[in-house]
Amino acid sequence: MASTEKKPATRKPNAAFMKPLTPSPTLAAVIGSGALPRTEVTKKIWEYIKKHDLQDPKNRRNINADAKLRPLFGKDQVSMFELTKLVSAHLK
């Protein structure tokens, strides 16, 4: 008897996520001015947040803006769920 099990399909990255995008000057102040895919932009933002200890101590889902992030967010605190939407507005 031959086995009819399917092999798990290897997932290909979505081309739209892998396309390098240029950050606005506001975003470039945080992550650098080089063109990066969206996935890398998100990683770099989180590296910055963790390095500068900007997560709210009481509610870790909230991010407190410092002088560099305030112009990017447009307010003093955002939730981690708003982060991607706000950052996307600064990518071309």
GROMACS elastic network, one bead per residue, 0.5 to 0.9 nm:
[ bonds ]
;  ai    aj funct       b0    kb
    3     6     6  0.89213   500
    6     9     6  0.84328   500
    7    10     6  0.88492   500
    8    11     6  0.89584   500
   12    15     6  0.86143   500
   13    16     6  0.86150   500
   13    17     6  0.74311   500
   13    18     6  0.72052   500
   14    17     6  0.55402   500
   14    18     6  0.66107   500
   15    18     6  0.50860   500
   15    19     6  0.61959   500
   16    19     6  0.54579   500
   16    20     6  0.88917   500
   16    37     6  0.84872   500
   16    38     6  0.85431   500
   17    20     6  0.81698   500
   17    37     6  0.60275   500
   17    38     6  0.55298   500
   17    39     6  0.65026   500
   18    21     6  0.89373   500
   18    36     6  0.82381   500
   18    38     6  0.67801   500
   18    39     6  0.72648   500
   18    40     6  0.88440   500
   19    36     6  0.75485   500
   19    37     6  0.52175   500
   19    38     6  0.75767   500
   20    34     6  0.89085   500
   20    35     6  0.52215   500
   20    38     6  0.72838   500
   21    34     6  0.84836   500
   21    36     6  0.53084   500
   21    37     6  0.58087   500
   21    38     6  0.71793   500
   21    91     6  0.59430   500
   21    92     6  0.54163   500
   22    28     6  0.86197   500
   22    33     6  0.72333   500
   22    34     6  0.66271   500
   22    36     6  0.66921   500
   22    37     6  0.87607   500
   22    90     6  0.84433   500
   22    91     6  0.56563   500
   22    92     6  0.52465   500
   23    26     6  0.77977   500
   23    27     6  0.56077   500
   23    28     6  0.55578   500
   23    31     6  0.83555   500
   23    32     6  0.80468   500
   23    33     6  0.63110   500
   23    34     6  0.74621   500
   23    35     6  0.67165   500
   23    36     6  0.79936   500
   23    41     6  0.86945   500
   23    87     6  0.89739   500
   23    90     6  0.58367   500
   23    92     6  0.64962   500
   24    27     6  0.52581   500
   24    28     6  0.59387   500
   24    29     6  0.87004   500
   24    33     6  0.79897   500
   24    89     6  0.87999   500
   24    90     6  0.51216   500
   24    91     6  0.61086   500
   24    92     6  0.75568   500
   25    29     6  0.62995   500
   25    32     6  0.88867   500
   25    33     6  0.74255   500
   25    90     6  0.83723   500
   26    29     6  0.55224   500
   26    30     6  0.74425   500
   26    68     6  0.78080   500
   26    69     6  0.83060   500
   26    71     6  0.68096   500
   26    72     6  0.60777   500
   26    90     6  0.75494   500
   27    30     6  0.54650   500
   27    31     6  0.63836   500
   27    32     6  0.76048   500
   27    33     6  0.80784   500
   27    68     6  0.85134   500
   27    69     6  0.81717   500
   27    71     6  0.88246   500
   27    72     6  0.64596   500
   27    87     6  0.75700   500
   27    90     6  0.63308   500
   27    91     6  0.81399   500
   28    31     6  0.51574   500
   28    34     6  0.78791   500
   29    32     6  0.59536   500
   29    33     6  0.75240   500
   29    68     6  0.68456   500
   29    69     6  0.88469   500
   30    33     6  0.88487   500
   30    44     6  0.82457   500
   30    45     6  0.71900   500
   30    48     6  0.72981   500
   30    68     6  0.65433   500
   30    69     6  0.74252   500
   31    34     6  0.84196   500
   31    41     6  0.71263   500
   31    44     6  0.59245   500
   31    45     6  0.65847   500
   31    48     6  0.78836   500
   32    35     6  0.86803   500
   33    36     6  0.88761   500
   36    39     6  0.80459   500
   36    40     6  0.60924   500
   36    41     6  0.62560   500
   37    40     6  0.54453   500
   37    41     6  0.63952   500
   37    42     6  0.89014   500
   38    41     6  0.50202   500
   38    42     6  0.62859   500
   38    43     6  0.86858   500
   38    88     6  0.81616   500
   38    91     6  0.84738   500
   39    42     6  0.53200   500
   39    43     6  0.63711   500
   39    44     6  0.88174   500
   40    44     6  0.61142   500
   40    45     6  0.85732   500
   41    44     6  0.52001   500
   41    45     6  0.62126   500
   41    46     6  0.87040   500
   41    87     6  0.84766   500
   42    45     6  0.51711   500
   42    46     6  0.62793   500
   42    47     6  0.86333   500
   42    83     6  0.87073   500
   42    84     6  0.73039   500
   42    87     6  0.82475   500
   43    46     6  0.52322   500
   43    47     6  0.61644   500
   43    48     6  0.87097   500
   44    48     6  0.62222   500
   44    49     6  0.86371   500
   45    48     6  0.51290   500
   45    49     6  0.62228   500
   45    50     6  0.87124   500
   45    87     6  0.89987   500
   46    50     6  0.60687   500
   46    51     6  0.83492   500
   47    50     6  0.52780   500
   47    51     6  0.59250   500
   47    52     6  0.85610   500
   48    51     6  0.50970   500
   48    52     6  0.61485   500
   48    53     6  0.83575   500
   48    54     6  0.84574   500
   49    52     6  0.54457   500
   49    53     6  0.59007   500
   49    54     6  0.51297   500
   49    55     6  0.68171   500
   49    63     6  0.76171   500
   49    64     6  0.86973   500
   49    65     6  0.88688   500
   50    54     6  0.63994   500
   50    55     6  0.72272   500
   51    54     6  0.80040   500
   52    55     6  0.87504   500
   52    66     6  0.87867   500
   53    56     6  0.83235   500
   53    64     6  0.89138   500
   54    57     6  0.85385   500
   54    62     6  0.85960   500
   54    63     6  0.56638   500
   54    64     6  0.51844   500
   54    65     6  0.68737   500
   54    66     6  0.75727   500
   55    58     6  0.87484   500
   55    59     6  0.77222   500
   55    60     6  0.54067   500
   55    61     6  0.71105   500
   55    62     6  0.58774   500
   55    64     6  0.59861   500
   55    65     6  0.89576   500
   56    59     6  0.53526   500
   56    60     6  0.51684   500
   56    61     6  0.72856   500
   56    62     6  0.54602   500
   56    63     6  0.57363   500
   56    64     6  0.61092   500
   56    77     6  0.87071   500
   57    60     6  0.58972   500
   57    62     6  0.86975   500
   58    62     6  0.87837   500
   59    62     6  0.58920   500
   59    63     6  0.87863   500
   60    63     6  0.73822   500
   60    79     6  0.88751   500
   60    80     6  0.87249   500
   61    78     6  0.85826   500
   61    79     6  0.56450   500
   61    80     6  0.54582   500
   61    81     6  0.80693   500
   62    77     6  0.65882   500
   62    78     6  0.56170   500
   62    80     6  0.58642   500
   62    81     6  0.87992   500
   63    76     6  0.84908   500
   63    77     6  0.55366   500
   63    78     6  0.53929   500
   63    79     6  0.59837   500
   63    80     6  0.66517   500
   63    83     6  0.86700   500
   64    69     6  0.84711   500
   64    70     6  0.86587   500
   64    76     6  0.59952   500
   64    78     6  0.68138   500
   64    79     6  0.88708   500
   65    68     6  0.74815   500
   65    69     6  0.50048   500
   65    70     6  0.50864   500
   65    71     6  0.87817   500
   65    72     6  0.87902   500
   65    73     6  0.74265   500
   65    75     6  0.73900   500
   65    76     6  0.50953   500
   65    77     6  0.56623   500
   65    78     6  0.77962   500
   66    69     6  0.53122   500
   66    70     6  0.58956   500
   66    76     6  0.77551   500
   67    70     6  0.55721   500
   67    71     6  0.75800   500
   68    71     6  0.66154   500
   68    72     6  0.73579   500
   69    72     6  0.50349   500
   69    73     6  0.60613   500
   69    74     6  0.82357   500
   69    75     6  0.88118   500
   69    76     6  0.85387   500
   70    73     6  0.52095   500
   70    74     6  0.55280   500
   70    75     6  0.58034   500
   70    76     6  0.60793   500
   70    77     6  0.83083   500
   71    74     6  0.51625   500
   71    75     6  0.76048   500
   72    75     6  0.83831   500
   72    86     6  0.72995   500
   72    87     6  0.72623   500
   72    90     6  0.78367   500
   73    76     6  0.75041   500
   73    77     6  0.77927   500
   73    78     6  0.71868   500
   73    83     6  0.79230   500
   73    86     6  0.62511   500
   73    87     6  0.78973   500
   74    77     6  0.88267   500
   74    86     6  0.88365   500
   75    78     6  0.73011   500
   78    81     6  0.80875   500
   78    82     6  0.63048   500
   78    83     6  0.68613   500
   79    82     6  0.53900   500
   79    83     6  0.65988   500
   80    83     6  0.51265   500
   80    84     6  0.77585   500
   81    84     6  0.67727   500
   81    85     6  0.79053   500
   82    85     6  0.54807   500
   82    86     6  0.62497   500
   82    87     6  0.86892   500
   83    86     6  0.52785   500
   83    87     6  0.61200   500
   83    88     6  0.85662   500
   84    87     6  0.51471   500
   84    88     6  0.59966   500
   84    89     6  0.88329   500
   85    88     6  0.52088   500
   85    89     6  0.67673   500
   86    89     6  0.55913   500
   86    90     6  0.73488   500
   87    90     6  0.53583   500
   87    91     6  0.69962   500
   88    91     6  0.53332   500
   88    92     6  0.83369   500
   89    92     6  0.81170   500
